[in-house]
Amino acid sequence: MTLRINDRIEIEDWELTEQFTQAGGPGGQNVNKVATAVELRFEAERSPNLPQPVKARLKRLAGRRWTKEGALLIQVSETRHQARNRDIARDRLVELIRAALEKPKRRIPTRPTLGSKKRRLKAKKARGEVKALRGSVDPE
């Protein structure tokens, strides 16, 4: 089952591996018997479907979840149901890739206006005068 990101990008099955482990938290005695937590591994660096700039942005967005081998790890153990955790992990992967698809806006450096410079200096001057009055009082 391929994972559809948008009209042009689909993630193939071979790029995703899932591993199920036991999860902590509520569940009573059943929690020790059933592997409900999921660890989704996406081989992002080897993916032919993602362009190189998207991979770079995805790596930055992933942070600690990015491995040395170039894979993205997503761990989910929110619910007691394996299928639901699996869906949550896949949804998070899709959201992360969609966020990486958006090109960040280039920042256009601007300079402060003359008026703002004058207001800043006037405020500094007034503050300095207030502080100058705080000196020790002459008894005479």
Backbone hydrogen bonds, N-H to C=O, Kabsch-Sander energy under -0.5 kcal/mol:
donor,donor_aa,acceptor,acceptor_aa,energy
3,L,11,I,-2.6
4,R,2,T,-0.6
5,I,3,L,-0.5
5,I,9,I,-2.4
6,N,9,I,-1.5
10,E,8,R,-0.5
11,I,3,L,-3.2
12,E,10,E,-0.5
15,E,12,E,-0.9
16,L,13,D,-1.4
17,T,41,R,-2.1
19,Q,39,E,-1.6
21,T,37,A,-2.3
23,A,34,V,-0.5
30,N,27,G,-1.0
31,V,28,G,-1.0
32,N,29,Q,-1.2
33,K,30,N,-1.5
34,V,30,N,-1.7
36,T,34,V,-1.1
37,A,21,T,-2.0
38,V,76,V,-2.7
39,E,19,Q,-2.4
40,L,38,V,-0.5
40,L,74,I,-3.2
41,R,17,T,-3.0
41,R,39,E,-0.5
42,F,40,L,-0.5
42,F,72,L,-2.6
43,E,15,E,-2.5
43,E,41,R,-0.5
44,A,42,F,-2.2
45,E,70,G,-2.5
47,S,43,E,-0.5
47,S,44,A,-0.9
55,K,51,P,-1.9
56,A,52,Q,-2.1
57,R,53,P,-2.2
58,L,54,V,-2.6
59,K,55,K,-2.3
60,R,56,A,-1.8
61,L,57,R,-2.4
62,A,58,L,-2.5
63,G,59,K,-1.5
65,R,62,A,-1.7
66,W,63,G,-1.4
67,T,71,A,-2.9
70,G,67,T,-1.4
72,L,42,F,-2.9
73,L,65,R,-2.5
73,L,71,A,-0.5
74,I,40,L,-2.6
76,V,38,V,-2.6
82,Q,80,R,-0.5
85,N,81,H,-2.2
86,R,82,Q,-2.2
87,D,83,A,-2.1
88,I,84,R,-2.4
89,A,85,N,-2.4
90,R,86,R,-2.1
91,D,87,D,-2.5
92,R,88,I,-2.4
93,L,89,A,-2.0
94,V,90,R,-2.3
95,E,91,D,-2.5
96,L,92,R,-2.4
97,I,93,L,-2.4
98,R,94,V,-2.5
99,A,95,E,-2.2
100,A,96,L,-1.8
101,L,97,I,-1.4
102,E,98,R,-0.8
102,E,99,A,-0.5
117,K,113,T,-2.0
118,K,114,L,-2.4
119,R,115,G,-2.5
120,R,116,S,-2.1
121,L,117,K,-2.3
122,K,118,K,-2.3
123,A,119,R,-2.3
124,K,120,R,-2.2
125,K,121,L,-2.2
126,A,122,K,-2.3
127,R,123,A,-2.3
128,G,124,K,-2.3
129,E,125,K,-2.0
130,V,126,A,-1.9
131,K,127,R,-2.1
132,A,128,G,-1.9
133,L,129,E,-1.1
134,R,131,K,-1.3
135,G,132,A,-0.9
